[in-house]
């Protein structure tokens, strides 16, 4: 019996074309978004205070609700940044993979938190629909426009990593959603200014809430799946098994598991039955290199079994 555990952290050699957790290629996000997180948190914190003050002063519940949504974004950015930092922590005897999985937890937190924030906005919109109140349109337009600029700039800073890191996608969606809410607030204020239809504010807010939920669903789905150690979307487990079974000398592959270690890294373990005898290191390293190149699986652990008649306890398909 032999084992091969091959880790290759050379970021210059990544080539995961065609495999991803979501839309786009399965490649690592840029090394650090620390500056983007810092700027985004600072800008949005200041804006939350300004928006809340002017929202109450102008009588606009839309602005107040948007301020609450912005506050949730600040907390979401803090969670995502914390996870990004924790993911770089070294492994310990207890946390043998380090804290890489914290990025998955942050993505799930961001998805849930964003939906909760949308629920709060929708509730306020329904109340306003039945109890419309006059607002100071010019103030609302100016403040909401500033929000569009701030959230748009912050979203652009995360745009490059949105397809390769679920954690970064969560931060990106928060900013895009907030910019969309601010656009809706501006549109509603302009329409009210020219028509006097106060109910437009509530209808616009509810429409935006529906769009945000639609855009957030994939983040919730993918982060939930990752937290349950599902095979990352974009990696075909049948294709991986087929490749392993076709390797020279392999009679059987069993106990195959593929799971996300973080929002950017994937691990694999399996047993390979090779009756002709345990192969050399070069054979195993070549398989690991192919798994990385063709499937985006960087952390592969392969157990070799040479006696096809021995009963491996993990061989039956129903055994996990």
Phi, psi and omega in degrees: 000138182222160179231149173225123178234105189245115175245130179231109183258020180284103183289345180282345185252008182294131176210086185248037183304134176089356180234134183202163172281339182206207178297142177102182183280153178275078179230158181289146174291164175309153190306322184211138174244025183304317180294318179297318179297314182298314180294316181299316180294316181296311182298315184288329177295314178297317183293325178303314181296312181298315184294318180296316181298311182287333176296313178292321182294326182268354181076019182262108176290336177297317178293319180296316178297320179295325177297320177295321177295319177297323178297319178296326178293321178300313179296322177296319177295320179297317179297316181294318180294317179301317180295320179298323178288315181297327182297340180268357180293145180290155178292154177232168178303331180271314178258083189290342174258014187070212180244034182300325182295347180296334178292328176291317179298321180294320178296318178294317178300316181297319180296313180295316182296322179295320179292323177296317179298320178296322178299320179294319179295317180298320179298315179297323180294320179296317178299318180292330180298322181270344179225068182295142179228149179293150179228162175271095192300316183300316179299316180299315181297315182296312182294316181294325177296320175300321178296322178299315181296312183297311182288328177295316178297316181296318179299319180299327180291336179259354188301322185293340182251006188290337182263353185243348181220116183298327179295316178292324178298323178299316179295318180299314181295325176301313183291319178296318180298318180294320177296322179296319178299317180295322176299317179297321178297317179296313180301315180299317181295320179295315180297317179298322181299321184266341184243335184079009181278094184293334182291344179301324181302312182291317181297318179297317180298318180294322178297316180295322178300318179297318180295322180294316179299317179301316182285336184272342187302318181295324178295316179296316181298311184291319181291324176295315179299318179296320180295339177263013177063032176288154175299127182305141178299132182106347175252123182268107182296330178293320179294322178296314180298317179300317179298313182296321181291335180270359178295145183306129175086352184279125179263332183199149173234129176217174183051046180274126178226136177228126183209159179276128173280330179206191179283356181230352185234141184237143179240156179217139170227148176195164173250133178239124178270118181232092185300332184288354179118160182294126180283171180280176181298324183299320179299312182292319180294328178293319178298315180297320179294321178293321178298323179289313185290316188268336184237353180075023180259111187268330186249092184250131176237119185240126176257127181261132175239129187258344181257106183292346181268349179285141183267099176286128182298339183259005183290320181300140185298330183282350181272130180254000000 
